[in-house]
Amino acid sequence: MDESKVTEDRVLNGRIRLRQTLGGYRAGLDAALLAAACDSGPGDRVLEAGCGVGGALLAAAARRPDTTFCGLERAPEAAALARDNVALNALGTRVEILEGDVQTGFRALERPVFDSVMANPPFFDDPSALRAPAPEKTGAWMADGGLAAWTVFLLKAVREGGRITIVHRADRLADILTLLAPKAGSFRIRPVQPFADAPAKRVLVRAIKTGKAPLVLLPPLVLHDRNGGQHTAETEAILRGDTDLPW
């Protein structure tokens, strides 16, 4: 790996050191929101599908010191950086990185099912719908098997009664619910809006495998204030790790 193309950044108000490549997919707001929304308790085992260099995974582990985590990543370079980041943050006793592809299915991992799973699946599955990104970012933006492959994997990876947490484009909400609904329910949905008077661009979805409770639409998370475009106080607290995104 060309070290000149790797930066070391700080996330979660400096609690997590994160090595990531300059040209590849870089952990950002979506990873921070997924970590804050990770729904797990003491003693739980949590899997993140498509963990990249570990931005969401390590932030979630720092937030939940009584939980163990496993990250799955198909890109060898990203998986190597994720392992480096686990060691860099002294989280090796609670965080494991596996190399593998969602499309090969959960059984190929040869692991027992998890209490909770989370993912930020690639936002696009039709190359004609998006101007091609840089080659090193293609895997993070394009889902080879479509969103269906990711939901199938997550449903197989979690135990009955376990929790599935996804952050994705708001315009794919109907697809997410349709794909999960045969085997999951008790949906709780939090829209993420850039401004209070703007439509949601992202959505956080939490589902329970075999859950039967009615769907709940939660108040939105508003990211920015129109006065100067700064983060709202709620968003700042989430990014610093002072508060979680409750369900």
N, C-alpha and C positions, 0 to 999 in steps of 0.2 A: 504494500500500500504506500502511495506517495504521501509522506507526512506533510509535505508543503500544501497539500489540498485538504488537510484535516484541521478543523478548528476545535477549540475547547470552549464551550459556552456554559453559562450557569442558568439554571431554571429553578423554579419553586423558591424564589427569593434567595438564591445562592445555595440552597441545601443540596442540590444535585449538580454534579459536573457532568457534562455531556460532550463527548467527542463525536463529531459528525463531519461528513465531507462537504466541501464548498459547493460542488456541482450536483450532488445527489439530492434526494428528498430530505428536507430538514424539518425536524420537529417544531411545531408551532402551536397556534391557539387550539386547533382540534385535539392535539395530543394532551394539552393542558386540561381541556374540558373533559376529555375521556378519563383522565386520571382522577379528576375531582368527582366524577360521577360513578367511579368504580364502586359497585355495591357489594361489599363483603364484610364479614365479621371476623372476630378472633378465631384462629384455628382454620380458617377457610383456605382452600387452594384455588388460585385464580390463574386462568390462562388468557394471554392476549394473542390473538391471531394477527400475524403481520405486524410484529413489534418494531420493525426497522432497527434503529440503533438504540432503542429503549427509552425514548423520550417519555411516553405515557407510562410504560411499565415501571420505570424506576421512580417516577414521581408518585405513582400509586403506592409503590412499596414504601416510600418515605412517609407517606400519609398514613399508612396502616402497618405499624410495626409488628402486629400480632398475626399477620397474614403472610403466606408464602405464595410466590408468583413464578409463572413459567411463561416465557415468550417464545413464539414460533416465528421464524423468519426464513424465507426461501433464498434471499440473495446472500451469498457467502460473505461478501465484503461487509454488508450491513450487520450480519450475524456476528462477525468477528469484532466489529466496533461495539456491538451490544455487549459482548463478553468483556471487552476492555472496560466498558462503562460500569458493568456490574462490579468488577474488581476495583475500579477507580473510586467507587462510592462505598466500598467495603460491605457489599450486600450479597456476597457469595453464599452465605448460609441460608438465604431466603429467596434468592432469585436464580433461576436456571434459564439458559437460552438453548433452544433446539433449532436445528436446521430442518426445514420441511416445507412442503407446499400444501396450502389449503385444498387444492384440487385433488390431491392424492387421498384425501379423507382422513378422519381422525384416527381410525383404527391403525393406520400406518405408524402412528407415534408410539404405540404400545404403552400407553399410559392409562391409568384409571380415569374415569370421568371426573370433571372438576365441579366445585361448588358454584363457581361463577366464571363467566367468560366475557371478554370485551374485545371490541374491534373498531377500527376506523378503516372500513374496506375501501379499496380504490373507488374513486367517484365515478368512473366511466367504464363502460364495457363495450362501447361501439367506437372504434378508432375514427370513423368518419364523422363523429359528432364533436370532435375536438381536434384542434391543430396539434399535431404531434409534439409532445414535450421533448426536452433533451433526452437522448437515449438512456442515460443513467437514472432518469426519473420515470421512465415508462412503466416499470413494474409497480410503482406506487400510485400511479394515476389510472392505469388500465387493468381491469379485472379480467383475466383470460377466460375464466369460467362464468363471468357475470356475477351479479349480486346473489344469484341463486346458489352458486357454489359456496359462497361465504355463509349464507344462512344455514345451509345444510350442514356444513362443518360445525358451526356454533351449536346447533341443536344436538348433534351427535356428541359434542365434547362436554356437555353439561348434564349433570344429574337431574332427575325429576325433582321439581321444586327449586332447582337452581336458577340463577339469574343471568340474563343475557343483556349486555349493555352495548349500544352501538351509537356512534356519531357519524352522521352522513348528511348529504344534501337534503334540504327540506323538500325539494320536488320529487324525491324518491320515497317519501314517507309511505304512500299507498303501496308501493312495491314491497317495502320492508314489512309492513303489517301483513300483506297477503302471503308473503313467503314464510313468515314465522307462524301465522295463525293456525295451520293444521296441528301443530304440536306445542304451541306456546300461547299464553294469554296474559291476563292481568297487566295489560300494557299501561305504562305511564310515559307520557311524552312531554318533553320540554323544548319549545321552540327557542332558537337563538337568533336574536335580531341585531343587526348592526346599529340601529337607532330605534327609539321607542315608536317612531312614526313610520318605520320601514318594514317591509315584509321580512319574515325569517329567511335566512340563507342556509342555516344549519338546523338540524334537529337531533336531540338526544332521545333515544328510545331505550326503555328498560322493560324487559319482558320476563315472565316466569315460565319455565318449561312445565307444561300441564296446568298452568294457572287458569283460573276461571273467573276472576274478579272483573268487574266492568272496567272499560278503558277510562283513564283519567288524563285530561289535558291540563298540565300544570302552567302556572304563570311563566311568561317568557323570561329568559335571561337577556337583558339589553346590554350590549357591549360598550357602546360609546354614548357620550353626551354631545348633543349638537353644539354646545358652547365650547368650541375649541377642539372637539373631536377626541377628547381624552377618554380613557376607560372610565366607566362608572365605578362607584365605590364598591359595588358588589363584585364586579369583574376583577378589580384590583385585588380584593380580598381572596378571590379564588386563585388568581395567578400567583399570589404570594404564599398560598397554602394555609392562610388563616381560617378558611372555611371550605367545606365541601359543597357539592351540588346535591342537595338532599332529594330523595324520592318520596 
